[in-house]
């Protein structure tokens, strides 16, 4: 189990901090029927994926749904 929060695409730009890998959310991610995406923390990326760039594009199961990792935030 990991802590998670559902946020909109406007969440990360508020902090003006770019992802260290990949990207943040886009408007397309929120479109009806769009594939579910997730941005993970640097700590999670390090712990779970040993900071491997190959984590981008992998999937995680959250609340019973599959989400594709699109970015890593510091």
C-alpha positions in Angstrom: 0.0 0.0 0.0 1.2 3.5 -0.8 -0.4 6.9 -0.1 -1.9 8.5 -3.2 -4.0 11.5 -4.1 -6.2 12.2 -7.2 -5.3 15.6 -8.6 -6.0 17.6 -11.8 -3.6 18.6 -14.5 -3.3 22.0 -12.8 -1.8 20.6 -9.6 1.9 20.5 -10.5 2.2 23.8 -12.4 1.1 25.6 -9.2 4.4 24.6 -7.6 6.5 25.6 -10.7 8.6 22.5 -10.2 9.2 20.4 -13.3 9.3 16.6 -13.2 12.7 15.1 -12.9 11.7 12.4 -15.3 8.9 12.2 -17.8 6.1 14.6 -17.6 3.2 15.9 -15.4 -0.4 15.5 -16.3 -1.9 17.0 -19.4 -5.5 17.9 -20.4 -5.6 14.8 -22.5 -5.1 12.7 -19.3 -8.4 14.0 -17.9 -10.4 13.4 -21.1 -13.3 10.9 -20.8 -12.0 7.4 -21.7 -8.3 8.4 -21.5 -5.9 5.8 -20.1 -5.2 6.3 -16.4 -1.9 7.9 -15.6 0.1 8.4 -12.5 3.1 10.6 -11.5 5.2 9.1 -8.7 7.5 10.7 -6.2 11.2 10.5 -6.3 11.2 8.5 -3.1 8.8 6.0 -4.5 10.8 5.8 -7.8 14.0 5.2 -5.8 12.5 2.6 -3.5 10.4 0.7 -6.0 12.4 1.1 -9.3 15.9 1.9 -8.1 15.7 5.2 -10.1 15.5 3.2 -13.3 14.2 5.3 -16.2 12.5 2.2 -17.5 9.8 2.8 -14.8 8.2 5.4 -17.2 5.6 3.5 -19.1 5.2 0.8 -16.5 1.9 0.3 -14.8 0.8 0.4 -11.2 -2.5 -0.9 -9.8 -4.2 1.7 -7.6 -7.7 1.2 -6.2 -8.2 -1.7 -8.5 -7.4 0.2 -11.7 -4.2 0.1 -13.8 -2.4 3.4 -14.2 0.7 4.1 -16.4 3.6 6.0 -14.9 4.2 9.1 -16.9 6.5 11.1 -14.6 8.5 11.4 -11.5 8.3 14.5 -9.3 11.0 15.6 -6.8 
